[in-house]
Amino acid sequence: LHARSIGPYSLVTQQPLGGKAQFGGQRFGEMEVWALEAYGAYTLQEILTYKSDDVVGRVKTYEAIVKGEPIPK
């Protein structure tokens, strides 16, 4: 079992590295997005922004957590 809550990001794409050996994230493809859209999952925004390649959103989210403020949408 492999899980990731934080870890390294690619310097070029700013996306999480892939693979267990690099402490990377698991691929979340187009079909997985469709499945969560059909299910109505609230975590979809989080997966496609803060936890992916949204650098500004990631920094703002981290700052909000450190300051104890609500996470921006």
FENBELWO-V777321 format. One record per helix or strand of 3 or more residues. SS is the DSSP state (H for helix, E for strand). FROM is the first residue (numbers start at 0). TO is the last residue. If there is no record, write none. Layout:
((SS FROM TO) (SS FROM TO))
This chain:
((H 29 38) (H 43 47) (H 54 66))
